[in-house]
């Protein structure tokens, strides 16, 4: 039987904690490339997701994902800090249905609603 791994629950704090030490390293570019290619797969690989969270991520509008991918490219190219806000809303109720990206003083902020 394979060993069990304990992944952190998908929430703002663990997600942002994962990104912080990677910034300005080659690993950051690798992880952002992985996230861009399959956001749901990337998040499920590194975090424990509820069914509602997974379904919400899989159903995000293509325009939101395209904007996120552009923001991730910019974060890698410019060495910007990536901050996610509101990620925890998907664990109950109706889940998260929108991503909005914004730029502020060396940071890319992804608001999840």
Backbone as JSON, one array per atom type, in Angstrom:
{
  "sequence": "XXXXXXXXXXXXXXXXXXXXXXXXXXXXXXXXXXXXXXXXXXXXXXXXXXXXXXXXXXXXXXXXXXXXXXXXXXXXXXXXXXXXXXXXXXXXXXXXXXXXXXXXXXXXXXXXX",
  "N": [[0.85, -1.18, 0.0], [0.65, 2.2, -0.94], [2.35, 4.98, 0.64], [0.5, 7.38, 2.54], [-0.08, 10.73, 1.68], [-0.11, 13.92, 3.1], [-1.73, 16.58, 2.14], [-1.95, 20.14, 2.15], [-5.03, 21.86, 2.85], [-6.8, 23.46, 0.26], [-6.57, 26.8, 0.34], [-6.24, 30.32, 0.99], [-3.88, 30.95, 2.59], [-2.09, 28.56, 2.63], [-1.7, 28.32, -0.12], [-0.56, 30.79, -0.9], [1.7, 30.63, 0.7], [3.06, 28.58, -0.51], [3.83, 29.72, -2.94], [5.46, 31.94, -2.25], [8.28, 31.33, -1.43], [9.22, 30.42, -3.84], [9.34, 32.4, -5.72], [11.19, 34.2, -8.13], [12.84, 32.07, -8.73], [13.94, 29.27, -10.73], [12.14, 27.19, -10.35], [9.7, 28.42, -9.83], [8.86, 29.35, -12.36], [8.52, 26.85, -13.58], [6.43, 25.74, -12.03], [4.39, 27.61, -12.48], [4.02, 27.25, -15.19], [3.04, 24.64, -15.18], [0.65, 25.07, -13.78], [-0.65, 26.76, -15.57], [-1.07, 25.02, -17.7], [-2.83, 23.09, -16.72], [-4.86, 23.9, -14.53], [-6.67, 22.84, -12.57], [-5.58, 20.27, -12.21], [-2.98, 20.9, -11.33], [-3.54, 22.19, -8.87], [-4.87, 20.11, -7.5], [-2.81, 18.3, -7.3], [-1.09, 19.44, -5.45], [-2.63, 20.28, -3.3], [-5.34, 19.62, -1.02], [-8.51, 19.33, -2.21], [-11.96, 20.19, -2.01], [-14.9, 18.6, -3.35], [-16.59, 20.54, -4.36], [-14.83, 22.72, -4.69], [-13.08, 21.66, -6.66], [-14.87, 21.2, -8.81], [-15.7, 23.84, -9.23], [-13.31, 25.06, -10.05], [-12.81, 23.63, -12.39], [-14.9, 24.59, -13.91], [-14.44, 27.26, -14.4], [-14.68, 30.29, -16.3], [-13.38, 30.46, -19.62], [-12.28, 32.9, -20.36], [-11.49, 34.0, -17.9], [-9.51, 32.17, -17.16], [-7.69, 32.59, -19.23], [-6.91, 35.24, -18.7], [-5.74, 34.83, -16.2], [-3.59, 33.16, -16.94], [-2.09, 34.94, -18.5], [-1.39, 36.76, -16.51], [0.15, 35.1, -14.86], [2.28, 34.56, -16.57], [3.39, 37.12, -16.66], [4.09, 37.45, -13.97], [6.17, 35.6, -13.75], [7.99, 36.57, -15.7], [8.61, 39.13, -14.74], [9.3, 38.74, -12.13], [7.39, 39.05, -10.11], [5.49, 39.17, -7.06], [3.1, 36.76, -6.27], [-0.15, 36.78, -5.21], [-2.95, 35.32, -3.76], [-6.33, 35.85, -3.14], [-9.27, 35.05, -1.37], [-9.62, 32.4, -1.96], [-10.54, 30.44, -0.25], [-13.3, 30.39, -0.27], [-14.5, 28.41, -1.76], [-14.93, 26.01, -0.46], [-17.34, 25.48, 0.76], [-20.87, 25.92, 0.27], [-21.67, 27.4, -2.89], [-19.24, 27.5, -4.2], [-16.35, 28.88, -5.92], [-16.6, 31.16, -8.59], [-15.42, 33.01, -10.25], [-12.39, 34.51, -11.42], [-10.28, 37.22, -10.89], [-7.73, 39.28, -11.99], [-5.23, 41.52, -10.89], [-2.83, 44.17, -10.85], [-0.36, 45.5, -8.69], [2.09, 47.49, -7.43], [4.56, 45.74, -7.8], [3.33, 43.32, -7.45], [1.13, 40.66, -8.27], [-2.21, 40.22, -7.96], [-4.63, 37.86, -7.38], [-7.93, 37.67, -7.31], [-10.4, 35.65, -6.04], [-13.68, 34.83, -6.47]],
  "CA": [[0.0, 0.0, 0.0], [1.5, 3.4, -0.99], [2.2, 5.86, 1.8], [-0.43, 8.5, 2.41], [0.51, 12.06, 1.77], [-1.03, 14.89, 3.67], [-1.64, 17.84, 1.42], [-2.72, 21.19, 2.82], [-6.33, 22.2, 2.28], [-6.72, 24.61, -0.62], [-6.98, 28.01, 1.03], [-5.31, 31.42, 0.69], [-2.59, 30.9, 3.3], [-1.17, 27.55, 2.11], [-1.4, 28.61, -1.53], [0.41, 31.89, -0.93], [2.94, 30.14, 1.32], [3.75, 27.76, -1.52], [4.41, 30.57, -3.98], [6.41, 32.93, -1.74], [9.7, 30.98, -1.52], [9.58, 30.06, -5.21], [9.48, 33.59, -6.56], [12.54, 34.48, -8.64], [13.61, 30.85, -8.89], [13.47, 28.51, -11.89], [11.0, 26.36, -9.95], [8.48, 29.24, -9.96], [8.46, 29.28, -13.77], [8.03, 25.49, -13.83], [5.12, 25.56, -11.4], [3.4, 28.44, -13.16], [3.75, 26.56, -16.46], [2.18, 23.52, -14.86], [-0.67, 25.62, -13.43], [-1.27, 27.26, -16.8], [-1.47, 23.91, -18.55], [-3.93, 22.33, -16.13], [-5.03, 24.51, -13.21], [-7.29, 21.9, -11.63], [-4.61, 19.22, -11.95], [-1.91, 21.47, -10.5], [-4.04, 22.41, -7.51], [-5.15, 18.82, -6.89], [-1.53, 17.66, -7.04], [-0.4, 20.07, -4.32], [-3.56, 20.65, -2.23], [-6.56, 18.85, -0.86], [-9.65, 20.12, -2.69], [-13.29, 19.62, -1.87], [-15.56, 18.39, -4.65], [-17.11, 21.84, -4.81], [-13.69, 23.49, -5.19], [-12.62, 21.08, -7.92], [-15.88, 21.49, -9.83], [-15.65, 25.28, -9.5], [-12.09, 25.33, -10.84], [-13.01, 23.06, -13.72], [-15.93, 25.34, -14.62], [-14.11, 28.68, -14.55], [-14.78, 30.75, -17.68], [-12.13, 30.47, -20.4], [-11.71, 34.26, -20.34], [-10.81, 34.15, -16.61], [-8.29, 31.37, -17.21], [-6.76, 33.28, -20.13], [-6.38, 36.39, -17.96], [-4.84, 34.29, -15.18], [-2.37, 32.7, -17.6], [-1.33, 36.14, -18.85], [-0.85, 37.28, -15.25], [1.21, 34.19, -14.42], [3.44, 34.84, -17.44], [3.98, 38.39, -16.23], [4.72, 37.21, -12.67], [7.44, 34.92, -14.01], [8.89, 37.43, -16.47], [9.01, 40.31, -13.98], [9.63, 38.38, -10.75], [6.39, 39.64, -9.24], [4.88, 38.37, -6.01], [1.76, 36.29, -6.61], [-0.99, 36.71, -4.02], [-4.31, 34.86, -4.04], [-7.31, 36.26, -2.12], [-10.63, 34.55, -1.5], [-9.6, 31.01, -2.41], [-11.21, 29.57, 0.71], [-14.75, 30.42, -0.43], [-15.02, 27.28, -2.52], [-15.08, 24.76, 0.29], [-18.74, 25.27, 1.13], [-21.8, 26.59, -0.63], [-21.64, 27.28, -4.33], [-17.9, 27.5, -4.78], [-15.85, 30.1, -6.56], [-17.02, 31.15, -9.98], [-14.71, 34.02, -11.03], [-11.04, 34.95, -11.09], [-9.94, 38.55, -11.39], [-6.32, 39.57, -11.73], [-4.88, 42.94, -10.86], [-1.42, 44.42, -10.61], [-0.15, 46.59, -7.74], [3.42, 47.62, -6.79], [5.37, 44.54, -7.8], [2.53, 42.15, -7.08], [-0.06, 40.26, -9.02], [-3.21, 39.77, -7.0], [-5.7, 37.09, -8.0], [-9.11, 37.65, -6.44], [-11.29, 34.54, -6.37], [-15.01, 35.1, -5.9]],
  "C": [[0.9, 1.24, 0.0], [1.3, 4.27, 0.25], [1.22, 6.99, 1.52], [0.33, 9.8, 2.49], [-0.54, 13.0, 2.31], [-0.79, 16.22, 2.98], [-2.42, 18.89, 2.2], [-4.05, 21.42, 2.1], [-6.16, 23.45, 1.43], [-7.37, 25.81, 0.04], [-5.93, 29.08, 0.71], [-3.93, 31.21, 1.3], [-1.66, 29.82, 2.76], [-0.78, 27.8, 0.66], [-0.35, 29.71, -1.63], [1.74, 31.48, -0.32], [3.73, 29.28, 0.35], [4.47, 28.64, -2.52], [5.55, 31.46, -3.47], [7.87, 32.51, -1.88], [10.15, 30.65, -2.94], [9.86, 31.26, -6.1], [10.95, 33.83, -6.9], [13.44, 33.25, -8.66], [13.11, 30.13, -10.14], [12.25, 27.64, -11.57], [9.67, 27.12, -10.08], [7.97, 29.17, -11.4], [7.9, 27.9, -14.11], [6.63, 25.3, -13.26], [4.05, 26.4, -12.08], [3.05, 27.84, -14.52], [2.82, 25.38, -16.25], [0.75, 24.0, -14.55], [-1.4, 26.13, -14.68], [-1.79, 26.13, -17.68], [-2.68, 23.15, -18.04], [-4.12, 22.83, -14.7], [-5.61, 23.53, -12.2], [-6.31, 20.79, -11.25], [-3.48, 19.7, -11.06], [-2.37, 21.63, -9.05], [-4.31, 21.1, -6.8], [-3.86, 18.07, -6.54], [-0.91, 18.16, -5.73], [-1.3, 20.36, -3.11], [-4.72, 19.67, -2.18], [-7.73, 19.75, -1.23], [-10.96, 19.41, -2.37], [-13.86, 19.39, -3.27], [-16.07, 19.7, -5.23], [-15.97, 22.69, -5.38], [-13.23, 22.96, -6.54], [-13.59, 21.39, -9.05], [-15.86, 22.97, -10.22], [-14.45, 25.64, -10.37], [-12.26, 24.82, -12.26], [-14.0, 23.85, -14.56], [-15.65, 26.83, -14.74], [-14.2, 29.08, -16.02], [-13.41, 30.8, -18.36], [-11.48, 31.85, -20.37], [-10.97, 34.53, -19.01], [-9.5, 33.38, -16.6], [-7.24, 32.02, -18.12], [-6.12, 34.47, -19.43], [-5.4, 35.93, -16.88], [-3.52, 33.85, -15.81], [-1.48, 33.87, -18.02], [-0.66, 36.73, -17.61], [0.29, 36.41, -14.75], [2.47, 34.37, -15.27], [4.16, 36.11, -16.99], [4.69, 38.23, -14.88], [6.09, 36.57, -12.85], [8.42, 35.87, -14.67], [9.44, 38.58, -15.63], [9.38, 40.0, -12.53], [8.66, 38.96, -9.73], [5.9, 38.65, -8.19], [3.47, 38.01, -6.44], [0.99, 36.11, -5.32], [-2.39, 36.3, -4.45], [-5.19, 35.24, -2.86], [-8.64, 35.57, -2.4], [-10.74, 33.09, -1.9], [-10.41, 30.1, -1.5], [-12.72, 29.53, 0.53], [-15.33, 29.21, -1.12], [-15.32, 26.04, -1.72], [-16.52, 24.49, 0.73], [-19.62, 25.83, 0.04], [-21.6, 26.33, -2.11], [-20.28, 27.31, -4.96], [-17.55, 28.84, -5.4], [-16.17, 30.05, -8.04], [-16.27, 32.16, -10.85], [-13.3, 34.23, -10.49], [-10.86, 36.33, -11.66], [-8.49, 38.81, -11.05], [-6.11, 41.07, -11.77], [-3.41, 43.07, -10.47], [-1.28, 45.61, -9.68], [1.26, 46.48, -7.18], [4.18, 46.32, -6.69], [4.65, 43.27, -7.42], [1.45, 41.9, -8.13], [-1.01, 39.69, -7.99], [-4.32, 39.07, -7.78], [-6.84, 37.03, -6.98], [-10.04, 36.55, -6.93], [-12.62, 34.82, -5.68], [-16.0, 34.04, -6.34]]
}
